[in-house]
């Protein structure tokens, strides 16, 4: 039997009340639940925060949500109305209860692998940085702890692993970490019922560890206090200071994308072009919070909801760190020039050198002088006759080189 966690109960009860009062209401609600009580689950694809969300209802009132790390296992079990029935099978001493789905084995359909969330990395498959020492340690401890059977014979080992695990709890926001945290908390809850009353020290230590893990889970859901954003920013800062990043990320990137030069030695035009390319990757995100690499707080909160894999999270951090390095080498003027060239080059039959010479020639020129130059270049077949009017005028007008109207331009360019 698979158990699924129902959380966020305090946020559904007593809306508008102080936090402490909502917590008290949630505790009373969970304490009053009966085993076997019916719960209805329904997906919320239009949920503005998490399109994968699955809400839990009792007596047709929404009382919580399935933990976001477990929704992917439930989605294949929903009917054509995005719903299914479940029953209460366990509750903890706090504000979480657990449900199972009757006849789950009969309903289970073939499950596909976890889908990728972010667009493909702009760095390709070769430019990657290794996971940190802490994360490798976390991966080892958490996977062992999540996989060990909760029984009396294993109590000592579970307590030992949990003591090692707790200091690493807020290392990362990746999906694997959240999934392990969820499974470990369930395991510790089951172990709590097995602890002998005769061994008070063991029971006390377990209670203390459960509180610490539970507090971390609560923090990750307590977005109003900015815990997810802090974890995201702290992780990025650790990577920024990690010496191995210079060897495994920056050096590989420069060899692959900057013609083997360091950031400071590479051509400014190439650095600016790369800066724009990586920025475009962010602009292509379908979530507005992910489109601005300088707004880390909004990005960190969204990452917490998206549930990125560890690899995707590292791809995101890699692009952020490289953008920082690129921006140190070029000013806004250089980036803007490259941006204009990107738009002019197709008009010059994809010849960037001709576009660059034209851009240099029109600096400080009057509108009539610019249109005379354009006519000359059209005559020499250096500018596309099909794009000499609206396309070229739009670029020059947008960046202030030709402040007059399109009709004025068309009257001048023959």
Secondary structure, 3 states (H helix, E strand, C coil): CCCEEEECHHHHCCCCCCHHHHHHHHHHHHHCCCCCCEEEEEECCCCCCCCCCEEEEECCEEEEEECCCCHHHHHCCCCCCCEEEEEEEEECCCCCEEEECCCHHHHCCCCCCCCCCCCCCCCCCCCCCCCCHHHHHHHHHHHHHHHCCCCHHHHHHHHHHHHHHHCCCCCCCCHHHHHHHHHHHHHHHHHHCCCCCCCHHHHHHHHHHHHHHHHHHHHHHCHHHCHHHHHHHHHHHHHHHCHHHHHHHHHHHHHHHCCCCCCCCCCHHHHHHHHHHHHHHHHCCCCHHHCCCCCHHHHHHHHHHHCCCHHHHHHHHHHHHHHHHHHHHCCHHHHHHHHHHHHHHHHHCCCHHHHHHHHHHCCCCCHHHHHHHHHHHHHCCCCCCCCCCHHHHHHHHHCCCCCCCHHHHHHHCC
